[in-house]
Structures are given as structure tokens and as C-alpha cells.
């Protein structure tokens, strides 16, 4: 019997097996992988991931689905955790995935100086995608393969000068290399959402794309710069001077960073934001 999707949880179950297969092929799981899946739903991806990965941890907020997954899938390399991905302790989840991998396949690599490759797969409810990604990109995982609303993917991969380029673009690209893989029609889900989706791969950078003295003040600067998109970056930062720790912000830091203070934030590259941050805070 099919589970009735819950509107309160933003549930749209992936029902197209071809799309599920394409996602798993994009992930290309192997025995070295400790994979974390958020929102397994009815298990469209879960069953296929289990065939090839070393260990799989699923995080599901819906108790009915948790019980169904635990009762319908018998696999030694699976752990289903009931929880809210926005509220769980991600350090504990990642350690559970590593520990499960070690217990299940670690003996195969005895004597080798290797550990699991931690990766994440998710078909995210649209209403939690942005806040959850802001949590995930800071976790010690190699990469994430995510199904997201088309609009969110456009914001992630946007380049300077584009209408979609903003704070979220800078944040994700600071930590990750982003690659759109393919678009997914609403008909691939039950029930069909009102918007298109797309699958994206976020591969964690070994080091952030730019070097800054303080990530906290860097992202505060970027957020302030995008506060009102129609205003110049100088006017936005002057309005946020107190919040950024200044009495006022003059034009000198812009000149030092070789940035015209009359430009708008969406025209600045991440490197230019880093140069402006250095001129202001260092």
C-alpha cells in the first residue's frame, strides 16, 4: 500500500524509477562509501544505493516511513534514524555512518590506512532546502548529490552579474564546486509538485575558494552587501556599518580593493568580496 504524502512535511515521493536510477548512477556508490540519505521516503533511492555502498544511514522525519523502511528492507549495511535533518547533531550522524562502515566492511581494508568516504544524497523538501544546505556545506563530507527546486539550483550555480546571483550563491560556492547534472519533471513525483526540480552535485573544496581572516565577518559583509539589491554596495554597507562593527564606512576601502563603490553587489566576484573584506577588516 502506498503511503499518503503529508503536506505538512512537504512530501513529494520520487516515483520514476528511471530518474532514481540516473541519480544513483550519478552518485556511483562503492564499497568505500559511507552514505547519508536525507528523506528516503518510500525508498526509491535507498534500495539502489544499498546494492553498492559500504554503509547507508537514512534520516527520515516521518515515523510511518521510518517503520516501513525498517520493516521492508533487510540489510546489514543500513541504519534508519528517525529525526529532523535541520535539528540532528550532524557530527553524531557522520560518526554513526563511519562507525557503521567500519563494522560492516572495515575488515576488508584491515591493515590499510583507509577510512570511509562520507557522501550525502537527498531529495529535499523544498521548504527546508536552503537552511539545510547552509548546515550541510560546513560538514566534513566529500560531496553531496541533491534533488532541489529548479530555482534553488539556479541560485547556487549563478555567476556574478546574473539575476539569481546573491548571498546564497557566494556561500555555497565558497565551500563547494557546484555542478548541475540534469532537470527533473514534476511528473517524476507523487504527487507532482508545481515547480520543476534539478539534480546538483556539490563537491567540497579542500580549502575555500578564497582565503579570509574571518569567515564570520566575511559572510556578514556579503549578506549586508546584498541587503537591498537596487542599492550600491557602498550604500548597503554604510547602512550596515554598526552591525559590521564600524562607526561609518568611507570610500577608501573600496579604492584599496580596486572596487567602484557605485557597483551593485551582484556584480562582484567572490574574489572581489574577499578583497573588500581584507581592505575593511585587516
C-alpha positions as CSV (number, residue, x, y, z in Angstrom):
1,X,0.0,0.0,0.0
2,X,1.3,3.4,-1.0
3,X,1.9,6.0,1.8
4,X,-0.2,9.1,1.6
5,X,2.1,12.1,1.2
6,X,1.9,14.6,4.1
7,X,1.5,18.3,3.0
8,X,2.8,19.4,6.4
9,X,6.2,17.7,5.6
10,X,6.3,18.9,2.0
11,X,6.4,15.3,0.8
12,X,6.7,14.6,-2.9
13,X,7.8,11.0,-3.3
14,X,10.1,10.1,-6.2
15,X,8.2,7.6,-8.2
16,X,10.0,7.5,-11.6
17,X,12.5,4.6,-11.4
18,X,14.4,5.9,-14.4
19,X,15.2,9.1,-12.6
20,X,16.1,7.2,-9.4
21,X,18.5,5.1,-11.5
22,X,20.0,8.3,-13.0
23,X,20.6,9.8,-9.6
24,X,22.2,6.6,-8.3
25,X,24.4,6.4,-11.4
26,X,25.5,10.0,-10.8
27,X,26.4,9.1,-7.2
28,X,28.2,5.9,-8.4
29,X,28.4,4.4,-4.9
30,X,31.2,2.0,-4.0
31,X,32.2,-0.1,-1.0
32,X,34.4,2.7,0.2
33,X,31.4,4.9,0.7
34,X,29.5,5.7,3.9
35,X,26.5,7.4,2.5
36,X,23.9,9.5,4.4
37,X,20.5,9.8,2.7
38,X,18.1,12.6,3.9
39,X,14.4,11.9,3.3
40,X,14.4,8.4,1.9
41,X,10.6,8.4,1.7
42,X,9.4,5.2,0.2
43,X,13.0,4.0,-0.5
44,X,13.3,4.8,-4.3
45,X,17.0,5.6,-3.9
46,X,17.6,3.7,-0.7
47,X,17.3,0.2,-2.2
48,X,19.6,1.0,-5.1
49,X,22.2,2.7,-3.0
50,X,22.4,-0.3,-0.7
51,X,23.4,-2.6,-3.5
52,X,26.8,-1.0,-3.9
53,X,27.7,1.3,-1.0
54,X,29.6,0.2,2.1
55,X,27.1,1.6,4.6
56,X,24.0,3.7,4.4
57,X,22.4,5.9,7.1
58,X,18.9,7.2,6.3
59,X,17.4,10.2,8.2
60,X,13.7,10.4,8.0
61,X,11.4,12.7,10.0
62,X,8.1,10.7,9.2
63,X,7.7,7.9,11.8
64,X,5.4,6.0,9.5
65,X,8.0,5.9,6.8
66,X,10.8,5.0,9.3
67,X,8.8,2.0,10.5
68,X,8.0,1.0,6.9
69,X,11.7,1.2,5.8
70,X,12.8,-0.8,8.8
71,X,10.2,-3.4,8.2
72,X,10.6,-3.7,4.4
73,X,14.4,-3.6,3.9
74,X,16.6,-6.2,5.5
75,X,20.2,-5.1,5.0
76,X,23.2,-5.3,7.4
77,X,24.6,-2.1,5.8
78,X,21.6,0.0,6.6
79,X,20.6,2.2,9.6
80,X,17.4,4.2,9.6
81,X,17.3,7.1,12.0
82,X,14.1,9.0,12.9
83,X,14.9,12.7,13.0
84,X,14.7,16.2,11.6
85,X,17.7,16.9,9.4
86,X,17.6,20.5,10.5
87,X,17.8,19.6,14.2
88,X,20.0,16.5,14.3
89,X,23.6,16.6,15.5
90,X,25.5,16.2,12.3
91,X,28.7,15.3,14.0
92,X,26.9,12.3,15.5
93,X,25.3,11.3,12.2
94,X,28.6,11.4,10.4
95,X,30.3,9.4,13.1
96,X,27.5,6.8,13.0
97,X,28.0,6.5,9.3
98,X,31.7,6.0,9.7
99,X,31.2,3.5,12.6
100,X,28.7,1.5,10.6
101,X,31.1,1.4,7.6
102,X,33.9,0.2,9.8
103,X,31.8,-2.5,11.4
104,X,30.3,-3.7,8.1
105,X,33.2,-3.5,5.6
106,X,36.2,-2.3,7.7
107,X,37.7,-5.8,7.9
108,X,38.1,-5.9,4.2
109,X,40.5,-3.0,4.5
110,X,42.4,-4.3,7.6
111,X,46.0,-3.2,7.5
112,X,45.3,-0.4,5.0
113,X,45.4,3.2,6.0
114,X,42.0,4.0,4.7
115,X,38.6,5.0,6.0
116,X,35.2,5.6,4.6
117,X,34.4,8.3,2.1
118,X,31.4,10.2,3.6
119,X,28.9,11.4,1.0
120,X,25.3,12.6,1.1
121,X,22.3,12.0,-1.1
122,X,18.9,13.7,-0.7
123,X,15.6,14.5,-2.3
124,X,15.0,17.6,-0.1
125,X,11.6,19.0,0.7
126,X,11.7,22.5,-0.9
127,X,10.8,24.4,2.3
128,X,14.0,23.2,4.1
129,X,16.5,23.1,1.2
130,X,18.1,26.5,1.7
131,X,18.6,26.4,5.5
132,X,19.7,22.8,5.4
133,X,22.3,23.3,2.7
134,X,23.7,26.1,4.8
135,X,24.3,23.5,7.5
136,X,25.5,20.7,5.2
137,X,28.2,22.6,3.3
138,X,30.1,23.1,6.6
139,X,30.2,19.4,7.4
140,X,33.2,17.1,6.8
141,X,31.7,15.3,3.7
142,X,33.3,14.8,0.3
143,X,30.3,15.6,-1.8
144,X,26.5,15.9,-1.9
145,X,24.1,14.9,-4.6
146,X,20.9,16.8,-4.1
147,X,17.5,17.0,-5.8
148,X,16.3,20.6,-5.4
149,X,13.8,23.0,-6.7
150,X,15.0,24.4,-10.0
151,X,15.0,27.9,-8.6
152,X,17.4,26.9,-5.7
153,X,19.8,25.2,-8.2
154,X,19.8,28.4,-10.3
155,X,20.8,30.4,-7.3
156,X,23.6,28.0,-6.3
157,X,25.3,28.0,-9.7
158,X,24.7,31.6,-10.6
159,X,27.6,33.8,-11.7
160,X,28.3,37.5,-10.9
161,X,26.1,39.8,-13.0
162,X,23.2,37.3,-13.1
163,X,19.7,38.0,-11.6
164,X,20.0,34.8,-9.4
165,X,23.4,35.6,-8.0
166,X,23.3,36.5,-4.4
167,X,24.4,35.7,-0.8
168,X,23.4,32.1,-1.1
169,X,25.5,31.7,-4.3
170,X,28.6,33.1,-2.6
171,X,28.1,31.0,0.5
172,X,27.8,27.7,-1.4
173,X,30.5,28.4,-3.9
174,X,32.9,29.4,-1.2
175,X,32.8,25.9,0.2
176,X,31.9,23.8,-2.8
177,X,32.3,23.2,-6.5
178,X,28.7,23.1,-7.9
179,X,27.7,21.1,-11.0
180,X,24.1,20.8,-12.3
181,X,23.5,17.3,-13.5
182,X,20.0,17.2,-15.0
183,X,16.5,18.6,-14.7
184,X,13.6,16.5,-13.4
185,X,9.9,16.9,-14.5
186,X,7.1,17.3,-11.9
187,X,5.7,14.0,-13.3
188,X,8.5,12.1,-11.7
189,X,7.0,12.6,-8.2
190,X,3.9,11.6,-6.3
191,X,2.1,14.0,-6.0
192,X,3.6,16.2,-8.8
193,X,5.0,19.5,-7.4
194,X,4.0,22.8,-9.0
195,X,7.6,23.5,-10.0
196,X,10.5,21.8,-11.8
197,X,13.4,20.2,-10.0
198,X,17.0,19.6,-10.8
199,X,19.8,17.4,-9.5
200,X,23.0,19.1,-8.5
201,X,26.4,17.8,-7.2
202,X,28.2,19.8,-4.6
203,X,31.8,18.7,-4.1
204,X,33.5,20.1,-1.1
205,X,36.6,22.1,-1.8
206,X,39.8,21.0,0.0
207,X,40.1,24.7,1.1
208,X,37.6,27.5,0.5
209,X,37.8,29.2,-2.9
210,X,39.2,32.4,-1.2
211,X,41.2,32.9,1.9
212,X,39.7,35.3,4.5
213,X,40.8,36.2,8.0
214,X,37.3,35.6,9.5
215,X,34.5,33.7,7.8
216,X,32.0,35.2,10.3
217,X,32.8,38.8,9.3
218,X,33.2,37.8,5.6
219,X,29.7,36.4,5.3
220,X,28.3,39.3,7.4
221,X,29.8,41.6,4.8
222,X,28.4,39.6,1.9
223,X,24.9,39.5,3.5
224,X,24.9,43.2,4.1
225,X,26.1,43.9,0.6
226,X,23.0,42.1,-0.8
227,X,20.6,43.6,1.7
228,X,18.9,45.8,-1.0
229,X,19.8,44.7,-4.5
230,X,18.9,48.0,-6.1
231,X,21.3,50.0,-3.9
232,X,25.0,50.4,-4.5
233,X,27.3,48.2,-2.4
234,X,28.6,51.3,-0.6
235,X,25.2,52.4,0.4
236,X,24.3,49.0,1.6
237,X,27.4,48.7,3.7
238,X,27.0,52.2,5.1
239,X,23.6,51.2,6.3
240,X,25.1,48.1,8.0
241,X,28.2,49.9,9.4
242,X,27.2,49.5,13.0
243,X,26.3,45.8,12.6
244,X,29.7,45.2,10.9
245,X,31.5,46.9,13.8
246,X,32.2,50.3,12.3
247,X,31.1,53.8,13.1
248,X,30.9,54.5,9.4
249,X,32.3,53.1,6.1
250,X,34.0,55.6,3.8
251,X,35.1,55.1,0.2
252,X,38.7,54.3,1.0
253,X,38.4,50.6,1.5
254,X,36.7,50.3,-1.9
255,X,39.6,52.1,-3.6
256,X,42.1,49.9,-1.8
257,X,40.3,46.8,-3.1
258,X,40.1,48.4,-6.6
259,X,36.3,48.2,-6.5
260,X,34.0,51.0,-7.6
261,X,31.8,51.8,-4.6
262,X,28.9,52.6,-7.0
263,X,28.7,49.0,-8.2
264,X,26.0,46.7,-7.0
265,X,26.7,43.6,-5.0
266,X,25.6,41.2,-7.7
267,X,28.4,42.3,-10.0
268,X,31.2,41.4,-7.5
269,X,33.0,38.1,-7.8
270,X,33.8,36.1,-4.6
271,X,37.5,37.2,-5.0
272,X,36.4,40.8,-5.1
273,X,34.3,40.3,-1.9
274,X,37.4,38.8,-0.3
275,X,39.5,41.8,-1.4
276,X,36.9,44.2,0.0
277,X,36.8,42.2,3.3
278,X,40.5,42.4,3.6
279,X,40.5,46.1,3.0
280,X,37.8,46.7,5.6
281,X,38.8,44.2,8.4
282,X,42.6,43.6,8.1
